[in-house]
Amino acid sequence: MTLEYSSGHERLRLEPWGQDAIRVRVAPGRIDDSTPGALIAPGPALSAATSVDGIGLVNGKIRAEVSADGLVSFSRSDDSRELLSEQKAHFWWPGPRLFSANGNGHYRIEQRFQAYDGEKLYGLGQHLHGRFDQKGLVIDLVQRNAEVSVPFLVSSRGYGFLWNSPAIGRVELAGNGTRWVADSARQLDYWVTAGDSPAEILSHYADATGHPPPLPSWASGFWQSKLRYRTQDELLTVAREYHHRGVPVAVIVSDFFHWEYLGDWCFHAGEWPDPAAMVSELESMGTKLMVSVWPSVSPLSANYQPMAERGLLVSNEQGPELLTTWPERDVNAFIGAAFYDSTNADARDYIWGQVKKNYYDLGVRVFWLDACEPEMKPACPASLRFATGPGLEVANLYPREHVRAFYEGLVGCGEEEVLVLCRSAWSGSQRYGAAVWSGDIPSSFESLRVQVRAGLNMAMSGIPWWGTDIGGFSAGDPEDPGFRELLVRWFQYGAFSPLFRLHGDRLPNTDMGAAMTGGPNEIWSFGEDNYTVLRDYILLRERLRPYIGVHAKQTSRTGLPFMRPLLVEFPQDQACWEVDDEFMFGPDLLVAPVLAQGAKERSVYLPAGAQWANGWTGEPVPSGTTITARAPLEQIPLFLRDGARLPLSDV
C-alpha cells in the first residue's frame, strides 16, 4: 500500500520499505521506478490513518504524515515524538523541495529538513574533517581518494536517513536546517527508519541495502604490503622471511605496475614468471596473494580497442574517453587512459573474464580494487556518461558496481568466502563483500587521529570491514625515531581494526612509473626493539581470531559493525555519544588507541552499564567515569567488559 499526494505537477509517493521504515519519492510529473539507488527490497505491510490536518502512514515504529501543503514529517508511532520534519525554505517560495530544470528531464534538486538543538549526526562514509559528530558541517557527496561518500546518517533523535541517490551533490547539516542537494537527477528519493537504538537502526539499514557476507576465515589475520614488491622473487623473499621468523602472514600483496600495461589485467611475464607456483608456495605458508586491479585502461593495453569498440568504457560528452593520465613502460611521458564502465553489466563481465583467466585460474582469490572512485584527472563528472545515466546523476555508484563485478564473478566460480579490498564505496557496497581502506593518507599523528574518527563514521555508515594503511601511506622514514613511534602506535590501532594491514610508500621512494618502489616496510624495518612489539601484536591478533570469527558472523547476520562506537553498545549512557577516540572491538573489548606523540598515558572513559577490568592486568576499574590509563610504548589501553576472558596475554 502506498500514499500519493499531488500538487500541480509535483507527485509525492510514500511507501513502506523494510521494518520500521518509509521511502519517499517526489518528481515533477511521474515517479520513475528505474532510477538507480541503494534500496533492494520493499518491506512489510503498511497501515494507514487519517489525521485532521493531513494523511498519515504507519509502518511499525514510524509514522509519516503529509500536511495539507505537502510537507512530510516523521514521528514515532507509539508516542508521537517527532523524529524529523521537512522545512520550507520560505513561507511563500520555495517550499521544502526545489526542482530547478537542467534540461532533458533532469533537475538540480534540493530537499530541506528542520534542524534540532542538541541533535548529533553520524555516518556519511569516510571524510578527512576529523569529526565524529557531523552536525554543523557541509559534506560533498562525491567520491575522492580518501573521501568515501555513503549518504546515510544515524541521528541521536532515533532515526536513520538514507539519501537514496548516487548523484553528485552535497549535504548541509546547519544550525538553521538540513539541506540535501543533487546537482542533477530525475527525481528526489530518500528513506527514513526509526529504531530504539543505533544498533536497531543499523540493522534496519542492512535489511534495506544488503547485509555483508561473512568475513572469510583468512581475512582476520595480518596483511603485509608495501609500495611495492617489483618482482615475484622480491615478494617471495619477504614472505619466506616472515615464515622463517615464525610470524604468520594472512595476506601479502602484489601492488600496481605488476602488469605490462595498465588495463592488461595480467602479470608481467618477465617480472612474475610463474604466478601459479608463487601462489602455491604462499599457500603452503598459510598466506594468500592479493593482487591490485585498477579500473583504468591504457590505449597501449590489449583490452583497450575491443572494449572501446563494444562501448564498455566510460564515455566523455565533451571529448575522447581518455579521462586520466598514466606513466607506461618505455614511454617517456604520461599518456591518457580510460576507465571501464562498471555500471554496464557487459563491461563487468568483460573485466571479470580477464581477471579470471589471468589471475583466478592461477590460484589468486583476493583482489585489491585501487583507485575505484574512479580517480579521474581532472575530476569532471558533468562530462561523463555511464550506461546507467549521466555522470552528475550516477557517478557515485561507480565503486559499488565495480566491486559487484568481482563479487559476482567469485561467487559464480563457486567461492563461498568473498572479501574485496576497495578504496571507495557507496550505499550497498557491503552486500558485495567490500572491505574499504582509507586511501592515500599522510603519515602523522594528526592523520592517525583523523583515521580513528573516520573509521567510526564508516561503521555508522553500514560498512563493517574497514582499515587504514598502518603508518599512513605518504612517506615515513623507517630510520626516523619519530616515525618509528608513530608506526608502533598505528600498528597497535591496526591490530584492533577490522582489517589489520601494513602498507605505505616509505622513504626513500622513487618517481611514479613502472620501476617505482618505496623504502622497506616489513616489521623488522623499524628497529629491533620495535620489531618485538610489532611481532607480539601480530601474535595477539592471531589469538583473537576465534573471537573475531564468532562476532564477524553476527556482523553478517545483523549488520552491526565490528568496530563499534561506544554509543552503539551503550546508547543509554549519554557520555558515550561524545566519545570519538575509543571504540568497542566486538562486544567485549574496549580499545583506547594512543594518538599523541610521546604519550605514556591517556584518559579513557568507561561506559556506565557494564563492569570493566584492565585487559592487561585483570584489575577492576570503575564504570561511568574517566580514568587515566598507563600506555607505555609497547602497550595500548584495553578493557574487558563484564568478566569477558580474551587471550590478550600469551600467558
C-alpha positions as CSV (number, residue, x, y, z in Angstrom):
1,M,0.0,0.0,0.0
2,T,1.3,3.5,-0.8
3,L,0.2,7.0,-0.1
4,E,0.4,9.5,-3.0
5,Y,0.0,13.3,-2.9
6,S,-0.3,15.6,-5.9
7,S,0.1,19.4,-6.1
8,G,0.2,20.9,-9.6
9,H,2.8,18.9,-11.5
10,E,4.5,17.5,-8.4
11,R,3.9,13.9,-7.4
12,L,4.8,12.6,-4.0
13,R,4.8,8.9,-3.0
14,L,5.3,7.3,0.4
15,E,5.6,3.6,0.8
16,P,6.9,1.1,3.5
17,W,10.4,-0.1,2.8
18,G,11.7,-2.5,5.4
19,Q,10.9,-2.8,9.1
20,D,10.0,0.5,10.8
21,A,10.9,2.4,7.6
22,I,9.3,4.5,4.9
23,R,10.6,5.5,1.5
24,V,9.7,8.9,0.0
25,R,9.9,9.8,-3.7
26,V,9.0,13.1,-5.4
27,A,9.1,14.0,-9.0
28,P,7.7,16.7,-11.3
29,G,5.4,14.7,-13.4
30,R,5.6,11.0,-12.6
31,I,7.6,8.7,-10.3
32,D,10.2,6.7,-12.2
33,D,10.9,3.2,-10.8
34,S,14.0,2.8,-12.9
35,T,16.3,5.4,-11.3
36,P,19.4,3.9,-9.6
37,G,19.6,3.7,-5.8
38,A,20.7,1.6,-2.9
39,L,17.4,0.1,-1.7
40,I,16.9,-3.6,-2.6
41,A,13.6,-4.8,-1.2
42,P,10.2,-3.4,-0.2
43,G,9.2,-4.0,3.4
44,P,6.2,-5.3,5.3
45,A,2.6,-4.3,5.0
46,L,1.6,-0.7,5.8
47,S,-1.3,0.6,7.8
48,A,-2.9,3.9,7.0
49,A,-4.5,6.5,9.3
50,T,-6.0,9.9,8.7
51,S,-5.4,12.9,10.9
52,V,-7.3,16.2,11.0
53,D,-4.6,18.1,9.1
54,G,-3.3,15.6,6.7
55,I,-2.8,11.9,5.8
56,G,-0.6,9.6,7.9
57,L,1.1,6.2,7.1
58,V,2.3,3.9,9.8
59,N,4.9,1.2,9.4
60,G,5.9,-0.4,12.7
61,K,7.6,2.2,14.9
62,I,7.5,5.0,12.3
63,R,4.6,7.3,11.1
64,A,4.9,9.6,8.1
65,E,2.3,12.4,7.7
66,V,1.7,14.7,4.8
67,S,0.3,18.1,5.7
68,A,-2.3,20.0,3.6
69,D,0.5,22.0,1.9
70,G,2.7,18.9,1.1
71,L,5.2,18.8,4.0
72,V,6.3,15.4,5.1
73,S,7.0,14.8,8.8
74,F,8.1,11.6,10.6
75,S,7.3,10.6,14.2
76,R,7.2,7.6,16.5
77,S,4.0,5.7,16.0
78,D,3.9,4.8,19.7
79,D,4.3,8.1,21.4
80,S,4.0,10.7,18.5
81,R,7.5,12.0,19.3
82,E,8.8,14.0,16.3
83,L,11.8,12.4,14.6
84,L,12.3,14.6,11.5
85,S,10.3,17.0,9.6
86,E,10.6,18.7,6.2
87,Q,11.0,22.5,6.4
88,K,10.1,25.2,3.9
89,A,12.9,27.4,2.6
90,H,10.5,30.4,2.6
91,F,6.9,31.0,3.6
92,W,5.9,31.7,0.0
93,W,8.5,30.0,-2.3
94,P,10.3,27.6,-2.4
95,G,8.8,25.0,-0.2
96,P,10.7,22.1,1.3
97,R,11.7,20.8,-2.1
98,L,13.1,22.6,-5.1
99,F,13.4,21.3,-8.7
100,S,15.4,23.6,-11.0
101,A,15.4,22.3,-14.6
102,N,18.8,21.3,-16.1
103,G,17.2,20.1,-19.3
104,N,16.4,16.7,-20.7
105,G,14.2,15.8,-17.8
106,H,16.9,16.4,-15.1
107,Y,16.8,18.8,-12.3
108,R,19.0,20.3,-9.6
109,I,17.2,19.1,-6.6
110,E,17.1,20.5,-3.0
111,Q,15.4,18.9,0.0
112,R,15.2,20.7,3.3
113,F,14.6,19.5,6.8
114,Q,14.4,21.1,10.2
115,A,17.4,21.4,12.5
116,Y,17.1,20.4,16.1
117,D,19.0,21.7,19.1
118,G,21.4,19.1,20.5
119,E,21.0,16.6,17.7
120,K,24.1,14.6,16.8
121,L,24.6,13.0,13.4
122,Y,27.0,10.2,12.5
123,G,27.8,8.3,9.3
124,L,28.1,9.7,5.7
125,G,31.0,7.4,4.9
126,Q,34.7,8.5,5.4
127,H,35.9,12.1,5.4
128,L,39.1,13.9,6.4
129,H,37.5,16.7,8.5
130,G,38.4,14.9,11.8
131,R,35.0,15.0,13.3
132,F,32.8,12.1,14.5
133,D,29.6,14.1,15.1
134,Q,29.0,15.8,11.8
135,K,26.4,18.3,12.9
136,G,27.3,21.7,11.6
137,L,29.4,20.5,8.6
138,V,28.9,20.7,4.9
139,I,29.9,17.4,3.2
140,D,30.3,17.0,-0.6
141,L,28.6,13.9,-2.0
142,V,31.3,12.8,-4.3
143,Q,33.9,10.0,-4.4
144,R,37.5,11.0,-4.0
145,N,40.8,9.4,-2.9
146,A,40.4,9.1,1.0
147,E,36.9,10.6,0.8
148,V,34.1,7.9,0.6
149,S,30.6,9.1,0.0
150,V,27.9,6.9,1.7
151,P,24.8,9.1,2.1
152,F,23.4,7.5,5.2
153,L,23.1,9.2,8.7
154,V,22.2,7.9,12.1
155,S,20.7,10.6,14.4
156,S,20.7,10.8,18.1
157,R,16.9,11.5,17.8
158,G,16.3,7.9,17.0
159,Y,16.2,7.7,13.2
160,G,18.3,6.8,10.3
161,F,18.2,8.6,7.0
162,L,19.4,7.5,3.5
163,W,19.7,9.9,0.6
164,N,18.9,7.3,-2.0
165,S,20.6,8.9,-4.9
166,P,24.1,8.4,-6.4
167,A,24.1,11.9,-7.8
168,I,26.9,14.3,-7.2
169,G,25.8,16.9,-4.6
170,R,26.2,17.9,-1.0
171,V,24.5,17.9,2.4
172,E,24.5,20.9,4.7
173,L,24.0,20.0,8.3
174,A,23.5,23.6,9.5
175,G,22.1,25.0,12.7
176,N,19.1,26.6,10.8
177,G,18.2,23.5,8.8
178,T,19.5,20.5,6.9
179,R,19.6,20.6,3.1
180,W,20.4,17.7,0.7
181,V,21.4,18.7,-2.8
182,A,21.6,16.6,-6.0
183,D,23.3,18.6,-8.8
184,S,21.3,16.7,-11.5
185,A,18.8,13.9,-11.1
186,R,15.4,12.9,-12.4
187,Q,13.6,12.7,-9.0
188,L,14.0,13.0,-5.3
189,D,14.3,9.8,-3.3
190,Y,15.0,9.3,0.4
191,W,14.4,6.6,3.1
192,V,13.8,7.0,6.9
193,T,13.8,4.4,9.6
194,A,13.1,4.5,13.3
195,G,14.8,2.5,16.0
196,D,15.0,2.2,19.7
197,S,18.8,2.3,19.5
198,P,21.6,2.9,16.9
199,A,22.1,-0.8,16.7
200,E,18.5,-1.3,15.6
201,I,18.8,1.5,13.1
202,L,21.9,0.0,11.6
203,S,20.2,-3.4,11.4
204,H,17.2,-1.9,9.5
205,Y,19.7,-0.2,7.1
206,A,21.4,-3.5,6.4
207,D,18.0,-5.1,5.8
208,A,17.1,-2.4,3.3
209,T,20.5,-2.1,1.4
210,G,22.1,-5.6,1.9
211,H,23.9,-7.5,4.6
212,P,27.6,-8.0,4.3
213,P,28.7,-11.6,3.6
214,P,30.6,-13.4,6.4
215,L,34.2,-12.4,6.9
216,P,36.4,-15.0,5.2
217,S,38.4,-17.1,7.7
218,W,41.7,-15.9,6.2
219,A,40.9,-12.2,6.3
220,S,41.1,-11.7,10.1
221,G,44.9,-12.1,10.2
222,F,47.8,-9.8,9.4
223,W,48.2,-8.4,5.9
224,Q,51.7,-7.4,4.7
225,S,52.1,-4.8,1.9
226,K,54.3,-2.0,0.7
227,L,54.6,0.2,-2.3
228,R,55.8,-2.0,-4.0
229,Y,57.3,-5.5,-4.5
230,R,58.6,-5.3,-8.0
231,T,59.1,-8.9,-8.8
232,Q,57.9,-12.4,-7.9
233,D,61.3,-13.1,-6.3
234,E,61.2,-9.9,-4.2
235,L,57.7,-10.7,-2.8
236,L,58.6,-14.4,-2.1
237,T,61.8,-13.3,-0.3
238,V,59.7,-11.2,2.2
239,A,57.1,-14.0,2.6
240,R,59.8,-16.6,3.3
241,E,61.5,-14.3,5.9
242,Y,58.2,-13.9,7.8
243,H,57.7,-17.6,7.7
244,H,61.3,-18.2,8.8
245,R,60.8,-15.9,11.8
246,G,57.5,-17.7,12.8
247,V,55.4,-14.6,12.2
248,P,52.1,-15.5,10.5
249,V,51.0,-13.5,7.4
250,A,47.5,-14.0,6.2
251,V,47.9,-11.9,3.0
252,I,50.8,-10.4,1.0
253,V,50.2,-8.0,-1.8
254,S,51.3,-7.6,-5.4
255,D,50.7,-3.9,-6.0
256,F,50.3,-1.9,-9.2
257,F,52.7,-2.0,-12.2
258,H,52.9,-5.8,-11.9
259,W,51.3,-5.7,-15.4
260,E,52.7,-5.0,-18.9
261,Y,50.4,-2.0,-19.5
262,L,47.5,-0.5,-17.4
263,G,44.4,-2.4,-18.3
264,D,46.1,-5.7,-19.3
265,W,44.9,-7.3,-16.0
266,C,47.7,-9.9,-16.0
267,F,51.2,-10.4,-14.6
268,H,54.2,-9.1,-16.5
269,A,55.9,-12.3,-17.7
270,G,59.4,-11.1,-17.1
271,E,59.0,-9.9,-13.6
272,W,56.4,-12.5,-12.4
273,P,57.4,-15.6,-14.4
274,D,55.4,-18.3,-12.6
275,P,52.4,-16.9,-10.6
276,A,50.8,-20.3,-10.1
277,A,54.0,-21.6,-8.4
278,M,54.1,-18.4,-6.3
279,V,50.5,-18.8,-5.2
280,S,51.2,-22.4,-4.3
281,E,54.3,-21.7,-2.2
282,L,52.5,-18.9,-0.4
283,E,49.5,-21.1,0.4
284,S,51.9,-23.7,1.9
285,M,53.0,-20.9,4.3
286,G,49.4,-20.0,5.2
287,T,49.5,-16.8,3.1
288,K,47.1,-15.6,0.4
289,L,48.3,-13.5,-2.5
290,M,46.3,-10.3,-3.1
291,V,46.6,-8.6,-6.5
292,S,45.9,-5.0,-7.3
293,V,43.4,-4.5,-10.1
294,W,42.7,-0.9,-11.4
295,P,39.6,0.1,-13.4
296,S,41.7,2.2,-15.8
297,V,42.6,1.1,-19.3
298,S,45.6,2.5,-21.3
299,P,45.4,2.7,-25.1
300,L,48.6,0.5,-25.1
301,S,46.7,-2.3,-23.3
302,A,45.5,-5.3,-25.4
303,N,42.0,-4.7,-23.9
304,Y,41.6,-1.1,-24.9
305,Q,40.5,-1.5,-28.5
306,P,38.0,-4.3,-28.0
307,M,36.4,-2.5,-25.0
308,A,36.2,0.8,-26.9
309,E,34.6,-0.9,-29.9
310,R,32.0,-2.6,-27.7
311,G,31.2,0.6,-25.8
312,L,32.5,-0.8,-22.5
313,L,34.4,2.4,-21.5
314,V,33.1,5.4,-19.7
315,S,32.4,8.0,-22.3
316,N,33.2,11.7,-22.3
317,E,30.4,14.0,-23.5
318,Q,33.0,16.7,-24.4
319,G,35.9,14.8,-25.9
320,P,37.7,11.4,-26.1
321,E,37.2,8.8,-23.3
322,L,40.8,9.4,-22.0
323,L,39.9,10.6,-18.5
324,T,43.2,10.4,-16.6
325,T,47.0,10.3,-17.3
326,W,49.4,7.5,-16.6
327,P,53.1,6.6,-17.0
328,E,53.7,3.4,-19.0
329,R,56.7,1.2,-19.7
330,D,59.1,2.6,-22.4
331,V,57.0,5.8,-22.8
332,N,58.8,9.0,-21.8
333,A,55.6,10.9,-20.8
334,F,52.3,10.4,-19.0
335,I,49.7,9.3,-21.5
336,G,45.9,9.4,-21.5
337,A,43.9,6.4,-20.1
338,A,40.2,5.5,-20.0
339,F,38.0,3.7,-17.4
340,Y,35.8,0.7,-18.0
341,D,32.1,1.4,-17.2
342,S,31.3,-0.6,-14.1
343,T,27.6,0.3,-14.4
344,N,27.5,-1.7,-17.6
345,A,26.8,-5.4,-17.0
346,D,28.7,-6.4,-20.2
347,A,31.7,-4.4,-19.1
348,R,31.6,-6.1,-15.6
349,D,31.5,-9.4,-17.4
350,Y,34.5,-8.4,-19.6
351,I,36.8,-7.4,-16.8
352,W,35.9,-10.4,-14.7
353,G,36.7,-12.6,-17.7
354,Q,40.2,-11.1,-18.0
355,V,40.7,-11.4,-14.2
356,K,39.5,-15.0,-14.1
357,K,41.8,-16.0,-17.0
358,N,44.9,-14.2,-15.8
359,Y,44.6,-14.3,-12.0
360,Y,41.9,-16.6,-10.7
361,D,42.8,-19.5,-12.9
362,L,46.3,-19.2,-11.5
363,G,45.1,-19.5,-7.9
364,V,44.5,-15.9,-6.9
365,R,41.4,-15.4,-4.8
366,V,42.0,-12.0,-3.2
367,F,41.7,-8.7,-5.1
368,W,42.5,-5.1,-4.3
369,L,40.4,-2.5,-6.2
370,D,42.6,0.5,-6.1
371,A,41.6,4.0,-7.5
372,C,38.0,2.8,-7.8
373,E,36.4,6.2,-7.1
374,P,37.3,6.2,-10.0
375,E,40.3,8.6,-9.8
376,M,40.0,10.8,-12.9
377,K,42.2,13.8,-13.7
378,P,40.6,16.3,-13.8
379,A,37.5,15.0,-11.9
380,C,34.7,16.4,-14.0
381,P,31.6,14.2,-13.6
382,A,29.4,16.6,-15.6
383,S,31.2,15.5,-18.8
384,L,30.8,11.8,-18.1
385,R,28.2,9.3,-19.4
386,F,27.7,5.9,-18.0
387,A,25.5,3.0,-19.1
388,T,23.2,3.9,-16.1
389,G,23.0,7.6,-16.9
390,P,24.8,10.9,-17.0
391,G,27.8,11.4,-14.7
392,L,26.2,14.0,-12.4
393,E,23.2,11.7,-11.7
394,V,25.0,8.3,-11.2
395,A,28.8,8.8,-10.7
396,N,28.8,7.9,-7.0
397,L,27.5,4.5,-7.9
398,Y,30.8,3.5,-9.7
399,P,32.7,1.9,-6.8
400,R,29.7,-0.2,-5.7
401,E,29.2,-1.6,-9.2
402,H,32.9,-2.2,-9.6
403,V,33.1,-4.4,-6.5
404,R,29.9,-6.1,-7.7
405,A,31.8,-7.4,-10.8
406,F,34.3,-9.2,-8.6
407,Y,31.8,-10.4,-6.0
408,E,29.5,-11.9,-8.6
409,G,32.5,-13.3,-10.5
410,L,33.9,-15.0,-7.5
411,V,30.6,-16.4,-6.4
412,G,29.9,-17.6,-9.9
413,C,33.2,-19.5,-9.7
414,G,31.9,-21.3,-6.6
415,E,33.7,-19.2,-4.0
416,E,31.9,-19.2,-0.6
417,E,34.2,-16.7,1.2
418,V,34.5,-13.3,-0.6
419,L,36.1,-10.1,0.6
420,V,37.4,-7.5,-1.8
421,L,39.6,-4.6,-0.7
422,C,38.3,-1.2,-2.1
423,R,39.4,2.4,-1.9
424,S,35.8,3.7,-2.2
425,A,32.3,2.6,-1.7
426,W,28.6,3.7,-1.8
427,S,25.5,2.6,-0.1
428,G,25.1,-1.2,-0.6
429,S,28.8,-1.9,-1.3
430,Q,28.7,-4.0,1.8
431,R,26.5,-6.6,0.2
432,Y,29.2,-7.3,-2.4
433,G,31.9,-8.1,0.2
434,A,33.5,-4.6,0.0
435,A,36.2,-4.0,2.6
436,V,37.3,-0.4,2.5
437,W,40.6,1.2,3.4
438,S,41.1,4.9,3.9
439,G,43.2,5.7,0.9
440,D,46.4,7.7,0.5
441,I,46.6,9.4,3.8
442,P,49.6,11.3,5.5
443,S,52.0,9.7,7.9
444,S,51.5,11.8,11.1
445,F,49.8,11.6,14.5
446,E,47.3,14.2,13.3
447,S,46.4,11.8,10.4
448,L,46.0,8.9,12.9
449,R,43.6,10.9,15.0
450,V,41.5,11.7,11.8
451,Q,41.5,8.0,10.9
452,V,40.0,6.9,14.2
453,R,37.0,9.2,13.7
454,A,36.7,8.3,10.0
455,G,36.6,4.6,10.9
456,L,33.9,5.2,13.4
457,N,31.8,7.0,10.8
458,M,32.3,4.2,8.3
459,A,31.0,1.8,11.0
460,M,27.9,4.1,11.3
461,S,27.5,4.0,7.5
462,G,26.9,0.3,7.3
463,I,30.4,-0.6,6.0
464,P,31.7,-3.0,8.7
465,W,35.1,-4.1,7.2
466,W,37.5,-1.2,7.2
467,G,41.1,-0.3,7.9
468,T,44.0,2.0,7.1
469,D,47.5,1.9,5.7
470,I,49.3,1.3,9.0
471,G,51.8,4.2,9.5
472,G,50.0,6.3,6.8
473,F,50.6,6.0,3.1
474,S,52.6,9.1,2.2
475,A,56.3,9.0,3.2
476,G,57.5,8.0,6.7
477,D,61.2,7.3,7.1
478,P,61.9,3.8,8.7
479,E,65.1,5.2,10.2
480,D,63.4,8.2,11.9
481,P,62.7,7.7,15.6
482,G,59.6,9.9,15.4
483,F,58.1,7.8,12.6
484,R,59.0,4.6,14.4
485,E,57.0,5.7,17.4
486,L,54.1,6.6,15.1
487,L,54.3,3.3,13.3
488,V,54.1,1.4,16.6
489,R,51.1,3.3,17.8
490,W,49.4,3.0,14.5
491,F,50.2,-0.7,14.4
492,Q,48.6,-1.2,17.8
493,Y,45.5,0.6,16.5
494,G,45.6,-1.6,13.4
495,A,45.7,-4.8,15.4
496,F,42.2,-3.8,16.7
497,S,40.8,-2.6,13.4
498,P,38.6,-4.9,11.3
499,L,41.4,-5.0,8.7
500,F,45.0,-5.4,10.0
501,R,47.1,-4.2,7.1
502,L,50.6,-2.7,6.9
503,H,51.1,-0.6,3.8
504,G,52.8,2.6,2.7
505,D,55.2,4.4,0.4
506,R,58.2,4.6,2.7
507,L,61.3,6.7,2.2
508,P,63.4,6.6,0.2
509,N,60.8,6.4,-2.6
510,T,61.1,6.8,-6.3
511,D,59.2,8.7,-9.0
512,M,55.9,7.4,-10.3
513,G,56.4,4.8,-13.0
514,A,56.8,1.1,-13.8
515,A,60.1,0.8,-12.0
516,M,59.0,2.6,-8.8
517,T,59.3,1.3,-5.3
518,G,59.4,2.6,-1.8
519,G,61.6,2.0,1.2
520,P,61.3,-1.1,3.4
521,N,58.0,-1.7,5.2
522,E,58.3,-5.0,6.9
523,I,58.0,-5.3,10.7
524,W,61.8,-5.7,11.1
525,S,62.4,-2.4,9.2
526,F,61.8,-0.2,12.2
527,G,64.4,-1.3,14.8
528,E,64.9,-4.4,16.8
529,D,63.0,-3.2,19.9
530,N,60.1,-2.2,17.8
531,Y,60.2,-5.4,15.9
532,T,59.5,-7.3,19.1
533,V,56.5,-5.1,19.8
534,L,55.1,-5.4,16.3
535,R,55.6,-9.2,16.3
536,D,53.8,-9.5,19.6
537,Y,50.7,-7.6,18.3
538,I,50.6,-9.9,15.3
539,L,50.6,-12.9,17.6
540,L,48.0,-11.2,19.8
541,R,45.8,-10.7,16.7
542,E,46.3,-14.5,16.0
543,R,45.0,-15.3,19.4
544,L,41.9,-13.1,18.9
545,R,41.0,-14.6,15.5
546,P,38.5,-17.1,17.0
547,Y,36.8,-14.2,18.8
548,I,36.8,-12.2,15.6
549,G,35.3,-15.2,13.7
550,V,32.4,-15.6,16.1
551,H,31.4,-12.0,16.2
552,A,32.0,-11.4,12.5
553,K,29.2,-13.9,11.8
554,Q,27.0,-11.6,14.0
555,T,28.0,-8.7,11.8
556,S,26.9,-10.5,8.7
557,R,23.6,-11.5,10.3
558,T,22.7,-8.2,12.0
559,G,24.6,-5.6,10.0
560,L,26.2,-4.3,13.2
561,P,29.8,-3.1,12.7
562,F,32.7,-5.0,14.3
563,M,34.4,-1.8,15.2
564,R,31.7,-0.1,17.3
565,P,31.4,3.4,18.6
566,L,30.6,3.3,22.3
567,L,27.2,4.7,21.6
568,V,26.2,1.6,19.7
569,E,26.8,-0.7,22.7
570,F,25.8,1.9,25.4
571,P,23.2,4.2,23.9
572,Q,21.7,4.9,27.4
573,D,24.9,6.5,28.6
574,Q,24.8,10.0,27.2
575,A,28.5,10.5,27.6
576,C,29.1,7.8,25.0
577,W,27.6,10.0,22.3
578,E,30.5,12.3,22.8
579,V,33.4,9.8,22.8
580,D,35.2,9.8,19.5
581,D,38.6,8.3,20.2
582,E,37.7,4.9,21.7
583,F,35.6,2.0,20.4
584,M,34.5,-1.5,21.1
585,F,36.2,-4.3,19.2
586,G,33.3,-6.6,19.1
587,P,31.0,-6.6,22.1
588,D,33.6,-7.5,24.8
589,L,36.7,-5.4,24.3
590,L,37.1,-1.6,24.7
591,V,40.1,-0.1,22.8
592,A,41.7,3.3,23.5
593,P,44.4,3.9,21.0
594,V,47.3,6.3,21.8
595,L,47.0,9.2,19.4
596,A,49.7,11.7,20.6
597,Q,53.5,11.6,20.2
598,G,55.4,10.9,23.4
599,A,52.3,9.9,25.3
600,K,52.8,7.3,28.0
601,E,49.2,7.5,29.4
602,R,45.8,8.7,28.2
603,S,42.3,9.4,29.5
604,V,39.8,6.7,28.9
605,Y,36.0,6.8,29.5
606,L,34.5,3.5,30.7
607,P,30.7,3.4,30.0
608,A,28.1,3.0,32.6
609,G,26.0,-0.1,32.5
610,A,28.9,-2.6,32.5
611,Q,31.7,-3.8,34.7
612,W,35.2,-3.2,33.4
613,A,38.6,-4.7,34.0
614,N,42.1,-3.7,32.7
615,G,42.7,-6.1,29.8
616,W,46.4,-6.4,30.7
617,T,46.3,-6.8,34.4
618,G,42.7,-8.0,35.1
619,E,42.4,-5.2,37.7
620,P,38.8,-3.9,38.1
621,V,38.2,-0.3,37.1
622,P,35.2,1.9,37.8
623,S,32.4,2.4,35.2
624,G,30.7,5.6,34.2
625,T,33.8,7.6,34.7
626,T,37.1,8.7,33.1
627,I,40.3,7.2,34.3
628,T,44.0,7.7,33.4
629,A,45.3,4.6,31.8
630,R,49.0,3.7,31.5
631,A,50.3,3.4,28.0
632,P,54.0,2.7,27.7
633,L,55.1,2.4,24.0
634,E,54.6,-1.4,24.0
635,Q,51.0,-1.2,25.3
636,I,47.6,0.1,24.0
637,P,45.0,0.6,26.7
638,L,42.5,-2.3,26.6
639,F,39.5,-3.1,28.9
640,L,37.3,-6.2,29.1
641,R,33.6,-6.0,29.7
642,D,31.5,-7.9,32.2
643,G,34.0,-10.6,33.0
644,A,34.9,-11.4,29.4
645,R,38.0,-13.6,29.1
646,L,40.1,-12.9,26.0
647,P,43.7,-14.1,25.4
648,L,45.3,-10.7,25.4
649,S,48.4,-12.1,27.1
650,D,50.3,-15.1,25.8
651,V,50.5,-16.5,29.3
